Amino acid sequence: MKHQNGNLGLYSYEVLPGFKDVPNSQKESLFFRKLKLCSIVFDFTDPVKHVKEKEIKRQTLLELVDYVTSANGKFSEAVVQEVVKMVSVNMFRTPSPQPRENKVVDGVDLEEEEPTMDLAWPHLQIVYEVFLRFVASSETDVKLTKKYIDQAFVLKLLDLIDSEDPREREYLKTILHRIYGKFMVHRPFIRKSINNVFYQFVFETEKHNGIAELLEILGSIINGFALPLKEEHKMFLVRALIPLHKPRCLAMYHQPLSYCITQFVEKDCKLADVVIRGLLKYWPVTNSSKEVMFLNELEEVLEATQSQEFQRCMVPLFHQIARCLSSSHFQVTEFFWVAERALFLWNNDPIENLIRQNQKVILPILFPALERNARNHWNQAVRSLTINVRKIFEDLDPELFNDCLLKFQETEKKEDETKARWEARWRRLEEMGAQKTAGK
């Protein structure tokens, strides 16, 4: 086996002296030689092949971790170049497993198989540790290093975050976040590249293992956005983050997505209307599990919503909540029924205050669903919660409540009359059909 970037072969693969065994003047040279030694990649699919050499490499990598951690002088350009070369040879390999398809039913990932773990991880983990400490080191000169940790290198890291191995994704998340923090010149490019990953995921493949990790990086980035928010950042919310509610596998990354969305609303309350209308656009029609997730996120967004923005979207919002109240699905999802989760919004004081201030618009929209639930919803918990919410409205404005009740009764009466007419018409048609059959 040969070094992928040169002619160093296994014939020279031997234990090099430790850093403590050489004078300070030779340590950089030894570091350089150890990096070259660790640039040889072994085949881990055969556990009995090159056992001795693999162990030498593992021990050498551990020495590199210690050296980078304790470095007390700026890394030279030659060393920087060799570090990047070593990690590239080890990390940017061709993945052996085929990408798995997301098997999703009702928003839940049903892939029962364990995620594929890379057999080379005993070495890869230490390579990642070397690189993480190198990027984080105060001895790594940004101006010098950005020539080697460039846009092409960052793109390869982003490609790797689709790894099936969650341990690798965790390292990549931390490294990308450190690069974003340290190399300011790369920040717009990293945001744009993550944006492109999301576009491809939402509109083309709906397959990617690292969406949650990318969102965790973004959660920290968004937290650091300066105010007022740039138009570029607002467009990122609208074009990349909100559409991430569309894929069926939302459950795999909903928590960090919800955090990112809420961060935007907390930074700029005027975005609440945009976010809520975005949620309504992608609101699931037949997926009760996703509906509960949407209601969880909606509650967090509404907590940060001001009255003016609430009034802009409350009509379509409460038409959707009325549909949730009317849900009679029979599947328990995250310990909630859809109707039950929607009714819990009234347990949140800031949200209840918004509803109280705008009850003249909201109650007429909700009243039919509340009345039907209170009368005959099959689930006792939903019925009890509905009666409590109904009582809140009745106590707030008895006159408005009675007007809504009268309108509901009138509508119900008209519906009964229409139903009776249709039934009578069907009976006549059946009788006419029976008479024709009898006359033959």
C-alpha positions as CSV (number, residue, x, y, z in Angstrom):
1,M,0.0,0.0,0.0
2,K,1.3,3.4,-0.9
3,H,0.7,6.9,0.4
4,Q,-2.1,8.5,-1.7
5,N,0.0,11.6,-2.2
6,G,3.4,10.2,-2.7
7,N,5.7,7.2,-2.6
8,L,5.9,6.5,1.1
9,G,5.0,2.8,1.3
10,L,4.6,0.2,4.1
11,Y,8.2,-0.8,3.8
12,S,9.0,2.4,5.8
13,Y,6.1,2.1,8.2
14,E,7.8,2.0,11.5
15,V,7.5,3.6,14.9
16,L,9.0,7.1,15.0
17,P,10.5,8.5,18.2
18,G,8.2,10.3,20.6
19,F,8.2,14.1,20.8
20,K,9.6,14.0,24.3
21,D,12.6,12.1,23.0
22,V,13.8,14.8,20.5
23,P,15.1,18.4,21.2
24,N,12.7,21.3,20.6
25,S,14.5,22.2,17.4
26,Q,13.5,18.9,15.8
27,K,9.9,18.7,17.0
28,E,8.4,20.4,14.0
29,S,10.3,18.1,11.6
30,L,9.2,15.1,13.6
31,F,5.6,16.3,13.5
32,F,5.9,16.6,9.8
33,R,7.1,13.0,9.5
34,K,4.4,11.7,11.7
35,L,1.8,13.5,9.6
36,K,3.2,11.8,6.5
37,L,3.1,8.4,8.3
38,C,-0.6,8.9,9.1
39,S,-1.4,9.8,5.5
40,I,-1.3,6.1,4.7
41,V,-4.8,4.7,4.6
42,F,-5.5,1.1,5.5
43,D,-8.2,-1.3,4.5
44,F,-10.3,-2.0,7.6
45,T,-12.6,-4.5,5.9
46,D,-9.9,-7.1,6.6
47,P,-9.3,-7.2,10.3
48,V,-6.2,-9.4,10.1
49,K,-4.4,-7.3,7.4
50,H,-1.6,-4.9,8.5
51,V,-2.5,-5.2,12.2
52,K,0.9,-4.0,13.4
53,E,0.9,-1.0,11.0
54,K,-2.6,0.0,12.0
55,E,-1.7,0.1,15.6
56,I,1.4,2.2,14.9
57,K,-0.8,4.6,13.0
58,R,-3.3,4.8,15.8
59,Q,-0.6,5.5,18.4
60,T,1.0,8.1,16.1
61,L,-2.4,9.8,15.6
62,L,-2.8,10.0,19.4
63,E,0.6,11.7,19.6
64,L,-0.5,14.2,17.0
65,V,-3.5,15.1,19.1
66,D,-1.3,15.9,22.1
67,Y,1.2,17.8,20.0
68,V,-1.5,20.1,18.4
69,T,-3.1,20.6,21.7
70,S,0.1,21.7,23.5
71,A,1.6,23.7,20.6
72,N,3.1,27.0,21.7
73,G,4.2,28.5,18.4
74,K,2.5,29.3,15.2
75,F,2.2,26.4,12.7
76,S,4.3,27.0,9.6
77,E,2.8,27.0,6.2
78,A,4.4,23.6,5.4
79,V,2.9,22.1,8.5
80,V,-0.5,23.6,7.7
81,Q,-0.4,22.1,4.2
82,E,0.6,18.7,5.5
83,V,-2.1,18.7,8.2
84,V,-4.8,19.5,5.6
85,K,-3.3,16.9,3.3
86,M,-3.3,14.2,6.0
87,V,-6.9,14.8,7.1
88,S,-8.1,15.0,3.5
89,V,-6.6,11.6,2.6
90,N,-8.2,10.0,5.6
91,M,-11.6,11.8,5.7
92,F,-12.4,12.3,2.1
93,R,-12.8,8.6,1.2
94,T,-15.3,6.9,-1.0
95,P,-18.1,5.6,1.3
96,S,-18.5,1.8,1.2
97,P,-22.2,1.6,2.2
98,Q,-25.0,2.5,-0.2
99,P,-27.1,5.4,1.0
100,R,-30.3,4.1,2.7
101,E,-33.7,5.3,1.8
102,N,-35.8,6.9,4.5
103,K,-38.6,4.6,5.2
104,V,-41.3,6.9,6.6
105,V,-44.9,6.3,7.5
106,D,-46.9,9.0,9.2
107,G,-43.9,11.1,9.8
108,V,-41.9,8.5,11.8
109,D,-38.7,7.0,10.5
110,L,-39.3,3.2,10.5
111,E,-35.7,2.3,9.5
112,E,-35.1,-0.5,12.1
113,E,-31.5,-1.2,11.0
114,E,-28.7,0.3,13.0
115,P,-27.0,3.2,11.2
116,T,-23.9,2.0,9.3
117,M,-20.8,2.4,11.4
118,D,-17.5,2.9,9.5
119,L,-15.1,0.1,10.3
120,A,-12.2,2.6,10.1
121,W,-13.6,4.7,12.9
122,P,-10.9,3.8,15.5
123,H,-8.5,5.7,13.3
124,L,-11.0,8.2,11.7
125,Q,-12.1,9.5,15.1
126,I,-8.5,10.4,16.1
127,V,-8.0,12.1,12.7
128,Y,-11.1,14.1,13.3
129,E,-9.8,15.0,16.8
130,V,-6.5,16.1,15.4
131,F,-8.2,18.3,12.9
132,L,-10.7,19.7,15.4
133,R,-7.9,20.7,17.7
134,F,-5.9,22.2,14.8
135,V,-8.8,24.4,13.7
136,A,-9.5,25.5,17.3
137,S,-5.9,26.1,18.1
138,S,-4.8,29.7,18.8
139,E,-1.5,28.7,17.0
140,T,-3.4,28.2,13.7
141,D,-3.0,31.4,11.6
142,V,-6.2,32.1,9.8
143,K,-4.7,34.2,7.0
144,L,-2.3,31.4,6.2
145,T,-4.6,28.5,6.7
146,K,-7.5,29.8,4.6
147,K,-5.4,29.0,1.5
148,Y,-5.8,25.3,2.4
149,I,-9.1,25.2,4.2
150,D,-10.7,26.8,1.2
151,Q,-14.2,26.7,-0.3
152,A,-13.5,23.4,-2.1
153,F,-12.4,21.9,1.3
154,V,-15.6,23.2,3.0
155,L,-17.8,21.7,0.3
156,K,-16.2,18.3,0.9
157,L,-16.9,18.6,4.6
158,L,-20.5,19.4,3.8
159,D,-20.7,16.3,1.5
160,L,-19.4,14.2,4.4
161,I,-22.1,15.3,6.8
162,D,-24.5,13.0,4.9
163,S,-22.6,10.1,6.6
164,E,-24.7,7.3,8.1
165,D,-22.3,7.2,11.1
166,P,-23.8,9.6,13.7
167,R,-20.3,9.8,15.4
168,E,-18.8,11.2,12.2
169,R,-21.7,13.7,11.7
170,E,-21.2,15.0,15.3
171,Y,-17.5,15.7,14.7
172,L,-18.3,17.4,11.3
173,K,-20.9,19.5,12.9
174,T,-18.4,20.8,15.5
175,I,-15.6,21.3,13.0
176,L,-17.9,23.2,10.5
177,H,-19.1,25.4,13.3
178,R,-15.5,26.1,14.4
179,I,-14.5,27.0,10.8
180,Y,-17.5,29.3,10.5
181,G,-16.5,31.0,13.7
182,K,-12.8,31.3,12.9
183,F,-12.7,31.9,9.1
184,M,-15.0,34.9,8.6
185,V,-14.2,35.0,4.9
186,H,-16.1,31.6,4.5
187,R,-19.2,32.6,6.3
188,P,-21.4,33.7,3.4
189,F,-20.2,30.7,1.4
190,I,-21.0,28.2,4.2
191,R,-24.5,29.7,4.6
192,K,-25.1,29.5,0.9
193,S,-23.8,25.9,0.6
194,I,-26.0,24.7,3.5
195,N,-28.9,26.5,1.7
196,N,-28.2,24.5,-1.4
197,V,-28.2,21.2,0.6
198,F,-31.6,22.1,1.9
199,Y,-32.9,22.9,-1.6
200,Q,-31.8,19.6,-2.9
201,F,-33.2,17.7,0.1
202,V,-36.6,19.4,0.0
203,F,-37.2,19.6,-3.7
204,E,-35.3,16.7,-5.1
205,T,-34.2,13.8,-2.9
206,E,-35.8,14.0,0.6
207,K,-32.8,11.8,1.5
208,H,-30.0,13.2,3.7
209,N,-28.6,12.0,7.0
210,G,-27.2,15.3,8.2
211,I,-30.1,17.7,8.1
212,A,-30.4,17.8,11.9
213,E,-26.7,18.5,12.3
214,L,-26.7,21.3,9.7
215,L,-29.7,22.9,11.5
216,E,-27.9,22.7,14.8
217,I,-25.0,24.6,13.3
218,L,-27.5,27.1,11.9
219,G,-29.2,27.5,15.3
220,S,-26.0,28.9,16.7
221,I,-25.3,31.0,13.6
222,I,-28.8,32.6,13.7
223,N,-28.4,33.2,17.4
224,G,-25.4,35.4,16.5
225,F,-27.1,37.4,13.7
226,A,-26.8,41.2,14.3
227,L,-29.9,43.4,14.3
228,P,-31.6,44.5,12.2
229,L,-31.6,41.3,10.2
230,K,-30.2,41.4,6.7
231,E,-32.5,40.7,3.8
232,E,-30.3,37.8,2.9
233,H,-31.1,36.2,6.3
234,K,-34.8,36.8,5.9
235,M,-34.8,35.2,2.5
236,F,-32.9,32.2,4.0
237,L,-35.8,31.8,6.4
238,V,-38.4,31.9,3.7
239,R,-36.7,30.0,1.0
240,A,-34.8,27.3,2.9
241,L,-36.0,26.9,6.5
242,I,-39.8,27.1,6.1
243,P,-39.9,24.6,3.2
244,L,-38.1,22.1,5.4
245,H,-41.5,21.4,7.0
246,K,-42.6,19.7,3.7
247,P,-40.7,16.4,3.8
248,R,-42.4,13.4,5.3
249,C,-39.3,12.6,7.5
250,L,-39.7,15.9,9.4
251,A,-39.5,14.0,12.7
252,M,-35.8,13.3,12.1
253,Y,-34.9,17.0,12.4
254,H,-37.9,18.9,13.7
255,Q,-36.5,20.0,17.0
256,P,-33.4,21.9,15.7
257,L,-35.6,23.3,12.8
258,S,-38.2,24.6,15.3
259,Y,-35.3,26.2,17.3
260,C,-34.0,28.0,14.2
261,I,-37.5,29.3,13.2
262,T,-38.2,30.5,16.7
263,Q,-34.8,32.3,16.9
264,F,-35.9,34.4,13.8
265,V,-39.2,35.4,15.4
266,E,-37.5,36.3,18.7
267,K,-35.0,38.5,16.8
268,D,-37.6,40.2,14.6
269,C,-41.2,39.9,15.8
270,K,-42.4,41.2,12.4
271,L,-41.4,37.8,10.9
272,A,-44.1,36.0,13.0
273,D,-46.7,36.5,10.3
274,V,-44.3,35.1,7.6
275,V,-43.5,32.1,9.7
276,I,-47.1,31.3,10.7
277,R,-48.3,31.6,7.1
278,G,-45.4,29.3,6.1
279,L,-46.5,26.7,8.6
280,L,-50.1,26.9,7.3
281,K,-48.8,26.5,3.7
282,Y,-47.1,23.2,4.6
283,W,-49.7,22.0,7.2
284,P,-50.1,18.2,6.9
285,V,-53.5,17.1,5.7
286,T,-53.6,13.4,6.7
287,N,-50.5,13.0,9.0
288,S,-51.5,13.3,12.6
289,S,-47.9,12.9,13.9
290,K,-46.7,15.9,11.8
291,E,-49.8,17.9,12.9
292,V,-48.7,17.5,16.6
293,M,-45.2,18.7,15.7
294,F,-46.6,21.7,13.9
295,L,-48.8,22.6,16.9
296,N,-45.7,22.3,19.2
297,E,-43.8,24.7,17.0
298,L,-46.8,27.0,16.5
299,E,-47.0,27.4,20.3
300,E,-43.3,28.4,20.5
301,V,-43.8,30.9,17.7
302,L,-47.0,32.4,19.1
303,E,-45.2,33.0,22.4
304,A,-42.9,35.4,20.7
305,T,-45.6,37.0,18.5
306,Q,-46.8,40.5,19.1
307,S,-50.4,41.6,18.8
308,Q,-50.0,43.4,15.4
309,E,-48.5,40.4,13.7
310,F,-51.0,38.1,15.3
311,Q,-53.9,40.1,13.9
312,R,-52.5,39.8,10.4
313,C,-52.6,36.0,10.3
314,M,-55.2,35.1,12.9
315,V,-58.1,34.3,10.5
316,P,-56.3,31.6,8.4
317,L,-54.6,30.4,11.6
318,F,-57.7,29.8,13.6
319,H,-59.5,28.2,10.6
320,Q,-56.6,25.6,10.8
321,I,-56.9,25.3,14.5
322,A,-60.7,24.7,14.1
323,R,-59.8,21.9,11.7
324,C,-57.4,20.5,14.4
325,L,-60.1,20.7,17.0
326,S,-62.4,18.7,14.7
327,S,-59.8,16.0,14.3
328,S,-61.0,12.6,15.5
329,H,-57.8,10.5,14.7
330,F,-57.4,7.4,16.7
331,Q,-53.6,7.3,17.0
332,V,-51.9,8.5,20.1
333,T,-49.0,10.6,19.0
334,E,-46.3,11.8,21.4
335,F,-48.9,11.3,24.2
336,F,-51.3,13.8,22.5
337,W,-54.3,13.6,20.2
338,V,-54.3,16.4,17.6
339,A,-57.5,18.0,19.0
340,E,-56.1,17.7,22.6
341,R,-52.8,19.3,21.6
342,A,-54.6,22.2,19.9
343,L,-56.7,22.8,23.0
344,F,-53.6,23.0,25.2
345,L,-52.8,26.3,23.4
346,W,-55.3,27.9,25.9
347,N,-53.0,26.8,28.8
348,N,-50.3,29.2,27.6
349,D,-50.9,32.6,29.1
350,P,-49.4,34.8,26.3
351,I,-51.3,32.9,23.7
352,E,-54.6,33.0,25.6
353,N,-54.1,36.8,26.0
354,L,-53.8,37.2,22.3
355,I,-56.9,35.2,21.8
356,R,-58.8,37.2,24.4
357,Q,-57.9,40.5,22.8
358,N,-59.2,39.2,19.4
359,Q,-62.1,37.0,20.5
360,K,-64.7,38.8,18.4
361,V,-62.9,37.5,15.2
362,I,-61.7,34.2,16.7
363,L,-64.8,32.8,18.4
364,P,-67.1,32.8,15.4
365,I,-64.4,30.7,13.5
366,L,-63.9,28.2,16.4
367,F,-67.4,28.0,17.7
368,P,-68.8,25.1,15.4
369,A,-65.8,22.9,16.3
370,L,-66.0,23.7,20.0
371,E,-69.8,23.0,20.1
372,R,-69.5,19.7,18.2
373,N,-66.6,18.6,20.4
374,A,-68.4,19.5,23.6
375,R,-71.5,17.5,22.5
376,N,-70.2,14.4,21.0
377,H,-66.4,14.0,20.7
378,W,-65.6,10.3,21.4
379,N,-62.5,11.2,23.5
380,Q,-63.3,12.2,27.1
381,A,-60.1,14.3,27.5
382,V,-60.8,16.3,24.4
383,R,-64.4,16.8,25.4
384,S,-63.4,18.1,28.9
385,L,-60.8,20.5,27.5
386,T,-63.3,21.7,24.9
387,I,-65.8,22.5,27.6
388,N,-63.2,24.5,29.6
389,V,-62.3,26.5,26.5
390,R,-65.9,27.1,25.7
391,K,-66.5,28.4,29.2
392,I,-63.6,30.8,28.9
393,F,-65.3,32.4,25.8
394,E,-68.7,32.4,27.5
395,D,-67.4,34.2,30.6
396,L,-65.4,36.7,28.5
397,D,-68.4,37.9,26.4
398,P,-71.7,36.2,27.0
399,E,-73.4,38.3,24.3
400,L,-71.0,37.3,21.7
401,F,-71.1,33.7,22.8
402,N,-74.9,33.6,22.6
403,D,-74.8,35.2,19.1
404,C,-72.4,32.5,17.9
405,L,-74.6,29.8,19.5
406,L,-77.7,31.1,17.7
407,K,-75.9,31.2,14.4
408,F,-74.6,27.7,15.0
409,Q,-78.2,26.5,15.8
410,E,-79.6,28.2,12.7
411,T,-76.9,26.6,10.5
412,E,-77.5,23.2,12.1
413,K,-81.2,23.6,11.5
414,K,-80.6,24.4,7.8
415,E,-78.2,21.5,7.5
416,D,-80.8,19.1,9.0
417,E,-83.5,20.4,6.6
418,T,-81.1,20.0,3.6
419,K,-80.2,16.5,4.8
420,A,-83.9,15.6,5.2
421,R,-84.7,16.9,1.6
422,W,-81.9,14.8,0.2
423,E,-83.0,11.7,2.1
424,A,-86.6,12.2,0.9
425,R,-85.3,12.6,-2.7
426,W,-83.3,9.3,-2.4
427,R,-86.3,7.5,-1.0
428,R,-88.4,8.6,-4.0
429,L,-85.8,7.5,-6.4
430,E,-85.5,4.1,-4.7
431,E,-89.3,3.8,-4.8
432,M,-89.4,4.7,-8.5
433,G,-86.6,2.1,-9.2
434,A,-88.5,-0.6,-7.2
435,Q,-91.8,0.2,-9.2
436,K,-89.9,-0.1,-12.6
437,T,-88.4,-3.4,-11.5
438,A,-91.7,-4.7,-10.4
439,G,-93.4,-3.7,-13.7
440,K,-91.0,-5.7,-15.8
